Amino acid sequence: MSAVETWLSEGIPILMRFISRFLTSALSLGILGSAAAAPATAPKPFTIDSVMQSLKKTYPHATRVADTLPAGVAAKENVTFAERTTGALQLDLYRPTGYKSFPAVLIVHGGGWIAGDRTMERPFAKQLAALG
């Protein structure tokens, strides 16, 4: 079995179990907040466009990172790692293609189920995977 086949058959399920246990524990302890908790006031829109607009005030030459999949990167998006009564918890996985081991980086979107979502981190994750 190649390293890629081993990763797909063993590494991904292990990573998904770890993430599921981590998030389930964090949710039960209240560390990540609660999807049921309503904010006292409506939050300002938090999108890539709103962030870029805010950054342009201080950094007028700032540009968005391309959201295209770089050459040499494999993607699995919208992978369900746990089911809740409120819906599926999902993750996106990006990894360099090839037949060797690579380090793992876990990027957690910090919107507290109120603002933004994990898809905002996709361009960053894709570029990290491209770097190996």
C-alpha atoms as one frame of an Amber mdcrd trajectory, in Angstrom:
protein
   0.000   0.000   0.000   1.401   3.418  -0.961   1.799   6.240   1.539  -1.168
   8.050  -0.013  -3.367   4.956   0.220  -2.277   4.483   3.839  -3.096   8.142
   4.618  -6.502   7.872   2.971  -7.386   4.604   4.718  -5.818   5.266   8.146
  -4.755   8.896   8.564  -7.963  10.668   7.563 -10.250   8.553   9.814  -7.871
   9.077  12.763  -7.755  12.837  12.123 -11.540  13.015  11.797 -12.046  11.088
  15.087  -9.625  13.449  16.842 -11.351  16.559  15.492 -14.783  15.155  16.338
 -13.747  14.353  19.917 -12.020  17.707  20.330 -14.995  19.718  19.089 -17.529
  17.587  20.963 -15.580  18.069  24.200 -15.118  21.781  23.592 -18.831  22.214
  22.862 -19.890  20.286  25.954 -17.536  22.351  28.134 -18.785  25.592  26.612
 -15.310  26.497  25.349 -16.505  27.098  21.800 -19.778  28.705  22.749 -23.166
  27.381  21.809 -24.979  27.444  18.516 -28.192  27.985  20.504 -26.932  31.091
  22.305 -28.256  34.267  20.711 -26.042  37.344  20.676 -27.248  40.370  22.669
 -26.967  42.524  19.551 -26.793  41.567  15.919 -23.162  41.201  14.873 -21.745
  43.190  11.991 -21.542  41.144   8.809 -18.344  39.115   8.820 -17.454  38.022
   5.316 -14.279  38.009   3.296 -15.535  41.154   1.554 -16.250  42.969   4.834
 -12.811  42.017   6.181 -11.112  43.220   2.990 -13.039  46.486   3.142 -11.867
  47.014   6.724  -8.251  46.110   5.875  -8.170  48.493   2.904  -8.414  51.437
   5.317  -5.041  50.588   6.844  -3.539  48.497   4.031  -4.780  49.998   0.738
  -2.782  47.536  -1.375  -4.125  44.416   0.377  -5.592  41.821  -1.979  -7.481
  38.585  -1.511  -5.653  35.271  -1.674  -6.741  33.233  -4.687  -9.307  30.559
  -3.841  -8.157  28.213  -6.585  -6.713  24.799  -5.784  -2.949  24.987  -6.368
  -1.198  22.337  -8.428  -0.031  19.467  -6.251  -2.813  19.830  -3.671  -5.632
  17.330  -3.121  -8.885  18.555  -1.571 -11.787  16.956   0.272 -14.346  19.595
   1.198 -17.532  19.371   3.264 -16.490  16.148   5.014 -18.981  15.372   7.802
 -17.188  14.312  10.990 -20.144  14.464  13.397 -23.916  14.781  13.294 -25.770
  17.083  15.700 -29.460  17.810  16.112 -28.687  21.215  14.585 -27.025  19.651
  11.545 -23.790  18.129  10.355 -20.397  19.328  11.571 -18.068  19.453   8.602
 -14.435  20.074   7.775 -12.317  20.690   4.710  -9.119  18.724   4.167  -6.271
  19.888   1.932  -3.042  17.969   1.573  -0.060  17.935  -0.730  -0.148  15.106
  -3.221   2.772  12.749  -3.155   4.095   9.680  -1.445   5.611  10.988   1.753
   4.509  12.137   5.184   3.548  15.753   5.699   2.876  17.733   8.882  -0.729
  18.553   9.705  -2.109  22.011  10.441  -5.535  22.417  12.024  -7.197  25.724
  11.158 -10.232  26.521  13.279 -12.527  29.342  12.212 -13.293  31.398  15.303
 -16.725  32.800  14.468 -18.518  31.183  17.406 -21.355  30.005  15.114 -22.373
  33.658  14.876 -20.194  35.243  12.201 -18.504  33.804   9.135 -17.784  30.114
   8.596 -14.981  27.678   7.842 -15.136  28.333   4.099 -13.507  31.709   4.758
 -10.317  29.804   5.657 -10.179  27.763   2.447  -7.778  30.019   0.480  -5.326
  30.076   3.404  -5.551  26.301   3.909  -4.995  25.626   0.203  -1.878  27.788
   0.153  -0.499  26.104   3.281  -1.007  22.685   1.700   0.773  23.877  -1.438
   3.816  24.693   0.711   3.912  21.109   1.992
